[in-house]
Amino acid sequence: MSNTYHIYLISDSTGETLDRIFLSLKAQFLNIEYKVHSYSFTRTENQILKILEDAENKRNSIILYTIVDNNLAKHLSNISENKKMPCFSVLGNLILNFSKILNQKATHEPSGQHILNEEYYERIEAIQFTMNHDDGNLINEIDKSDIILVGVSRTSKTPTSIYLANRGFKTSNIPLVNENSLPQKLKDNPKLSCVVGLSTEPERLADLRKNRMNSLKETENTHYTDLKNIQKEVLNAKKTFQKYKWPHIDVTRKSVEETAASIIKIHEIYLNNEK
């Protein structure tokens, strides 16, 4: 345990930004033992003192923080320096540099990204829309979608849709059993919206489906998990994507975030072509 690093994530807001940054940071280092201590809505000097007292009592403590109040940030930095603990501001220098470039002062408002403005309500609407249009539901409304995902079962359509919704995209997803399972409205107008096909390697898909069936204690649906049937499914899906000229993504070795990033790029191209 002596080689375990204690990572203190201190935020004056929800801590979501800091969590994501640390996820990206730790991915760059292999064979590291660490324990994360997260503190959100930290907005007083007393809170800072209690956190740093705890950090001081542990070996190998590292402080990462997103605090937009200058005085509080300096207080945290000074105490950490006195206690000889590594302490790093994630946004401080970036805000300062942007302030210089834009020639205006930052608001230094905690939770500024969560202000209930029009963009916030549009994102909530996108999430509600996506949840209502999951797994082929309400297909008569797919023309209202920003993005439509099509793919065979267990190709991460739902988690990718939810991630896109959190980015503000109204997303429908449609399970592709065969071409006949596609909504007629979509077959009649393949460019109805930005349609993206999701595919994966058959072997990987077989493993995913077997795990799914085991978790449900289902043993009778062997057709669903049979590799030869899955190979046919995947091949037919690709033929469908080609027929309707839909771009498709192989999600085999991609995280949901990586898949979503590719889809967003495709959506940008789609919008440019529509202009």
C-alpha positions, 0 to 999 in steps of 0.5 A: 500500500506504500506505493499507492497514490492518493488522488484528491479531486477537489471541485467547487461544482459537481466534479464531473469535469475533474473526473473526466480529466483524471480518467484521461490522465490516468490512462497515460500511465500503466501499473499505477496503484491509486485511490481517488478521493472526490470532493464536490461543491468545495467552496469554503476555506474550512472545507479545504482545511479538512480535506488537506488534513486528511490528505496530509495523513496519507502517503503519496497524496496528490491534489487536483482541483477545479476552483474558479474563485481566485482567493479560494484557489490560492488558499488551497495552493498555499496550504498544499505548498506548505504541507509539501503536497503536489497540487495542480489547478486544472482550469486556472491557467487556461481561464487566465490565458483565455481571459487575456486572449478574449480581453475580458474578465472571467465570471469565476462562477462555480457551476457556470457550465450548469446554468439553466440556459437554452442550451441546457434545456435543449440537452434535457429535451434531447435526453428525453427524446432519446429515452423515448425512442430507444430500441425502435420505439416511436418509429413514426417520429424518427424524422424528428431525430438528429441522428438515427443509429441502426445495428444488430443486437448488442452493438452498443446502440443504446449507450451510444444514443444516451451519450449522444443525447447528453451532447445534445443530439436527439437520437433514435436507435433501431434494431436491425433484424433484417432489412424488413425490420427497418421503418418504411419511412426510412427505406423510402427516404434513406436521407431522412436524417443522419443515419449511421450503422453500427457493426462489430466482429461476429466473434466479439458479438457472439461473446457479448450475446452469450454473456447477455443470455447467461445473465438472463439465465436464458438457454433456449435461444441458441439461434441468437448466440450461434456464430454462423447465424451472427456472421450472416447477420453482420454481413447482411447488416453491412449490405443494408448499410451499403444499399442505403449508402449509410456510413457505418462504424465498427465498434469492436475495439471502440469505447462509447465515447470514441464511437460517439465522436465518430458519429458526431463527425459524420453528423457534421458532414451530413449537415454540410451536405444538406446546406 
